[in-house]
Amino acid sequence: MSGGGSSEDLQVSAEAREHRLARRVAALERQVETRIAQVEDLQRRLAHAENGWRAAEEARGASERRAADADGARGKAVEYDALMGTFTMRALRVPRTWYAQARQSASRIASR
């Protein structure tokens, strides 16, 4: 039947098996390299996202500080308006107005 050819068939099948395993190893190595590249890309994207998050947090903090400053300024403006509405401040404004008008009149007279 297959007397002499049998050892030759075994040798070929061992070589074929070795060749098939070498191809499989090469394919697995390529898959590992692809996965490593994917992980490195994801790490870069994560670092970029974290930097963006930090920048957004800093911007939010700055915005909150500006809002607090604006609230403080509005509070002071309200206090100033309340102060200027008092009788004493209205009384003080009258002489200031007279003084300003007198200065304007004096400068008009001096320029003639």
DRENDO-1510 file (C-alpha; in Angstrom, 1 decimal, always signed):
<recs>
REC; n; res; u; v; w
REC; 1; MET; +0.0; +0.0; +0.0 .
REC; 2; SER; +1.9; +3.0; +1.2 .
REC; 3; GLY; +5.1; +1.4; +2.5 .
REC; 4; GLY; +7.9; +3.8; +1.4 .
REC; 5; GLY; +5.7; +6.8; +0.8 .
REC; 6; SER; +4.3; +6.8; +4.3 .
REC; 7; SER; +7.4; +8.3; +6.0 .
REC; 8; GLU; +7.7; +10.8; +3.1 .
REC; 9; ASP; +4.0; +11.8; +3.8 .
REC; 10; LEU; +4.8; +12.2; +7.5 .
REC; 11; GLN; +7.8; +14.4; +6.7 .
REC; 12; VAL; +5.8; +16.6; +4.3 .
REC; 13; SER; +3.0; +17.0; +6.8 .
REC; 14; ALA; +5.5; +17.9; +9.5 .
REC; 15; GLU; +7.0; +20.5; +7.3 .
REC; 16; ALA; +3.6; +21.8; +6.3 .
REC; 17; ARG; +2.6; +21.8; +10.0 .
REC; 18; GLU; +5.7; +23.8; +10.8 .
REC; 19; HIS; +5.1; +26.2; +7.9 .
REC; 20; ARG; +1.5; +26.7; +9.0 .
REC; 21; LEU; +2.6; +27.3; +12.7 .
REC; 22; ALA; +5.2; +29.9; +11.5 .
REC; 23; ARG; +2.4; +31.7; +9.5 .
REC; 24; ARG; +0.2; +31.6; +12.6 .
REC; 25; VAL; +3.0; +33.0; +14.8 .
REC; 26; ALA; +3.6; +35.8; +12.3 .
REC; 27; ALA; -0.1; +36.6; +12.2 .
REC; 28; LEU; -0.3; +36.6; +16.0 .
REC; 29; GLU; +2.8; +38.9; +16.2 .
REC; 30; ARG; +1.1; +41.3; +13.8 .
REC; 31; GLN; -2.1; +41.2; +15.9 .
REC; 32; VAL; +0.0; +42.0; +19.0 .
REC; 33; GLU; +1.7; +44.9; +17.2 .
REC; 34; THR; -1.7; +46.2; +16.1 .
REC; 35; ARG; -3.0; +46.0; +19.7 .
REC; 36; ILE; +0.0; +47.8; +21.1 .
REC; 37; ALA; -0.5; +50.6; +18.5 .
REC; 38; GLN; -4.2; +50.8; +19.5 .
REC; 39; VAL; -3.3; +51.0; +23.2 .
REC; 40; GLU; -0.7; +53.7; +22.5 .
REC; 41; ASP; -3.2; +55.7; +20.5 .
REC; 42; LEU; -5.8; +55.4; +23.3 .
REC; 43; GLN; -3.2; +56.5; +25.8 .
REC; 44; ARG; -2.4; +59.6; +23.7 .
REC; 45; ARG; -6.1; +60.3; +23.3 .
REC; 46; LEU; -6.7; +59.9; +27.0 .
REC; 47; ALA; -3.8; +62.3; +27.8 .
REC; 48; HIS; -5.3; +64.8; +25.3 .
REC; 49; ALA; -8.7; +64.5; +26.9 .
REC; 50; GLU; -7.2; +64.9; +30.4 .
REC; 51; ASN; -5.4; +68.1; +29.3 .
REC; 52; GLY; -8.7; +69.4; +27.8 .
REC; 53; TRP; -10.5; +68.6; +31.0 .
REC; 54; ARG; -7.8; +70.4; +33.1 .
REC; 55; ALA; -8.1; +73.5; +30.7 .
REC; 56; ALA; -11.9; +73.4; +31.1 .
REC; 57; GLU; -11.6; +73.2; +34.9 .
REC; 58; GLU; -9.2; +76.2; +34.9 .
REC; 59; ALA; -11.5; +78.2; +32.6 .
REC; 60; ARG; -14.5; +77.4; +34.8 .
REC; 61; GLY; -12.5; +78.5; +37.9 .
REC; 62; ALA; -11.5; +81.7; +36.2 .
REC; 63; SER; -15.1; +82.3; +35.1 .
REC; 64; GLU; -16.3; +81.7; +38.7 .
REC; 65; ARG; -13.7; +84.2; +39.9 .
REC; 66; ARG; -14.9; +86.8; +37.4 .
REC; 67; ALA; -18.5; +86.2; +38.4 .
REC; 68; ALA; -17.6; +86.7; +42.0 .
REC; 69; ASP; -15.7; +89.9; +41.2 .
REC; 70; ALA; -18.7; +91.1; +39.2 .
REC; 71; ASP; -21.0; +90.3; +42.1 .
REC; 72; GLY; -18.8; +92.3; +44.4 .
REC; 73; ALA; -18.8; +95.2; +42.0 .
REC; 74; ARG; -22.5; +95.1; +41.7 .
REC; 75; GLY; -22.8; +95.0; +45.5 .
REC; 76; LYS; -20.6; +98.1; +45.8 .
REC; 77; ALA; -22.6; +99.9; +43.1 .
REC; 78; VAL; -25.8; +99.2; +45.1 .
REC; 79; GLU; -24.2; +100.5; +48.2 .
REC; 80; TYR; -22.9; +103.6; +46.3 .
REC; 81; ASP; -26.4; +104.2; +44.9 .
REC; 82; ALA; -27.9; +103.9; +48.3 .
REC; 83; LEU; -25.4; +106.3; +49.8 .
REC; 84; MET; -25.8; +108.8; +47.0 .
REC; 85; GLY; -29.6; +108.7; +47.6 .
REC; 86; THR; -29.3; +109.9; +51.2 .
REC; 87; PHE; -30.2; +113.5; +52.1 .
REC; 88; THR; -26.7; +114.3; +53.2 .
REC; 89; MET; -25.2; +113.3; +49.8 .
REC; 90; ARG; -27.9; +115.1; +47.9 .
REC; 91; ALA; -27.1; +118.2; +50.0 .
REC; 92; LEU; -23.4; +117.8; +49.3 .
REC; 93; ARG; -24.0; +117.6; +45.5 .
REC; 94; VAL; -25.7; +121.0; +45.4 .
REC; 95; PRO; -22.5; +123.0; +46.4 .
REC; 96; ARG; -20.5; +120.8; +44.0 .
REC; 97; THR; -22.8; +121.7; +41.2 .
REC; 98; TRP; -22.6; +125.4; +42.0 .
REC; 99; TYR; -18.8; +125.2; +42.2 .
REC; 100; ALA; -18.7; +123.5; +38.8 .
REC; 101; GLN; -21.0; +126.1; +37.3 .
REC; 102; ALA; -18.9; +128.9; +38.8 .
REC; 103; ARG; -15.7; +127.4; +37.4 .
REC; 104; GLN; -17.2; +127.1; +33.9 .
REC; 105; SER; -18.4; +130.7; +34.1 .
REC; 106; ALA; -15.0; +131.9; +35.3 .
REC; 107; SER; -13.2; +130.0; +32.5 .
REC; 108; ARG; -15.6; +131.6; +30.0 .
REC; 109; ILE; -14.9; +135.1; +31.4 .
REC; 110; ALA; -11.2; +134.4; +31.4 .
REC; 111; SER; -11.2; +133.3; +27.7 .
REC; 112; ARG; -12.8; +136.5; +26.5 .
</recs>
